[in-house]
């Protein structure tokens, strides 16, 4: 057997391809039912848009058109808000809380029954790998409905001694990175608290929200309790500015969040914003390094990096930096980039042409700023929007790739020497949504996490979500919490 | 030939996070191996197999039968490879060697008071020398788990180094018996000690203790091998053994090897399965891939 001693400087990097490559293992799409054209879901049924206009939604991995969806204008939004108000003043508002809970449970169960269809459509419309939509997005979305269904008749315990009341009509605008999951995060607590909803999915990923509308219709939810209006920015603005909306919940970019906050200033509308992030993922020398590397990969390459809480700034202690980077590069070579519907795909398609242009802009900026770029050797399909997983080594705190949210599979790597130094650098950002800390020392976890100005801090793991756990940010990452008991508060008022 | 005993240098402890290891294993297990990549992997698994019989009731007759099976896995299915080795007790080495004849199949012997390792050093050395003198190509030794758990790492190290010397040209596989080491931190430390002391392969289990090989334990051992490679350029082999009876599980091990150590380890010089019943399940899957239907196990010879 070969057992050769080699000079350590000439050790060949490990090879991960070239033999026994995996055959394609595509998830079938034969069971998917998509209409050619979708109207808005208003007052319990799908209706033609008053705008008379439609726009197409495409698959970012094949660039093929999947369906036409209605382009909502102010009149469409007005019809949706009126339906929501009517339901709030009518059947839904008067329904006993336990009955309300039953409806939410029913939605959760129907989603579970149709989980395969939802997962496949999510991957077709948004480009994310089927492994994620099947194992993360859809199960978590169901879990949110199950969790908040249980709260519906227990609202008196949210803040004991104070009597909770629902707000009325909630206007909700969600992003394209987790289309179904964000719909669940928004709709489930709103319904549990007794409100009615007008929700707008993102223009590039409306299909699973429309499938959810079918499920809500099939669940027999009273007409008007949930209304789904599709469209782009103007449709969202119409929801935000509608006088009949009592509460606005927005997840998306910080820029749009600021516009919304200005727009509703001086009104009585309640607001929660879940915006951008530039999370620090901190690896100390005493961490379990192989598992930390996996955490780095989950932190930045999950969902092509289209994650507001992505661990996009890596801080590695200098004493282990070379080892961690070597392990990370090896691991990146085993990431499969390509067809989102292939069960072995780790990194799917970038959500849209526009987003790919944004990411490519930052790749140029990073190179021009002098950071050292690394991408594994892998092929990407000729059609569709793709970005290889990317590292920027030797990045600096003053680089734009370190300061600005890229929202792609791009990781800026910095090293540090001391705890104080890394805390200072981690907090030196306009954002404050999430962070990660990796060390085998329990005391260090407590010391560091208490000083990080981020809404969510993970220790020895990353990108873990659970409906019982509140999620939300500091500073330019927004305010208000979603998930857990805290996630009910934005949808309630107290006497 | 003289072999200089390596001096024991305290091995640096490497932190292992059990939850992180389990998550990585779960993710690796989502790999979907279909069609031609499945057939290729199943054939590869056959070539990596150490066909094993390690029982008190083993007889020459049983060993001869197993040797014939090793060279003729399923003759009605043309183009099949042979297994890598036959794994037996030292007293059966001569029988196996003779039965295998010119077939390119190694004979591996378990030694060092297998499976407990609770014997004096002199017995362990004699055990090993006896097997080597009878023609064993490979020695599968066990470490002294009691000493390891008592913190006597230098004892464990010295013992492995001494057995390595006794092996001469035979290759040494070091069985950690991970089911008795309890934690993944211990598995990693024992792996590092075994490699530093001269083991050519590290092996999970004797098959006599539950749990035997598991995917998380194997991942930790593969990572030890990888770190050693990057430090020295030396490629150490890996052998999970015990409890691997199904093709699907074997494929999961191969995926793990490929994505942890890379394609250079996808051969029987550097990776083995220790198994007694895996071969027939793999054969059944191969026949199914060709004919589209599963045959009853009655169509596959036991030994």
Interface residues (C-beta under 8 A of the other chain):
Chain A: X1 X2 X3 X4 X5 X6 X7 X8 X10 X11 X14 X15 X16 X17 X18 X19 X20 X21 X22 X23 X24 X25 X131 X135 X286 X287 X288 X289 X290 X291 X292 X294 X295 X326 X330 X334 X343 X344 X440 X460 X461
Chain B: X14 X15 X16 X17 X19 X20 X21 X23 X24 X27 X30 X31 X32 X33 X34 X35 X36 X37 X38 X40 X41 X44 X171 X200 X223 X226 X229 X230 X231 X232 X233 X234 X235 X237 X254 X258 X259 X261 X262 X263 X264 X266 X269 X270
